[in-house]
């Protein structure tokens, strides 16, 4: 067994909640899961959409008031956080786009089967949920307390990828607890860094 496999087994043993369940073939649409050879193509078009979304968020954030005209700290501008999120989405999408191009994703043809497989695939479902959560977070930012909103954002974001409605709540109580702890610690740390270190009042 290779060193990488040994390390993976060790980490899975330490953090069993990180192990993803095997997909239930009976729950998948006709044709089964998305074929491996179609993944570069799906990644190629997904990356383009997400990159466009990230750039749009960044542009809209730059158009928000900078507070400079009020002689306030520019880092307290309401567009800082959504702009940062948009930049991260665009950057990561760019990485995925380059990887898809290297695998020849732009050369593959699109047909009805591929389109159906993409839109019914679990990864696409999670991607849509992620985008909706980020958009909702950006819209509520400035209208809801930052710590409360960020805590809920991280909590829901983690459970979107970890929680399964096919299992009982009792069996996944540890996942929910870990998501809550992570959300509270992360939002508190971000607020503390900006407020006490950078002297920036977050919305």
Buried (B, 14 or more C-beta within 10 A) or exposed (E): EEEEEEEEEEEEEEEEEEEEEEEEEEEBEEEEBBEEEBBBBBBBBBBBEBBEBBBEBBEBBEEBEBBEEEEBEEBBBBBBBBBEBBBBBBEBBBEBBEBBBEBEBEEBEEEEEBEBBBEBBEBBEEBEBBBEBBBBBBEBBBEBEBBEBBBBBBBBBBBBEBBEEEEEEEEBEEBBEBBBEBBBEBBEEBBEEBBEEEEBEBB
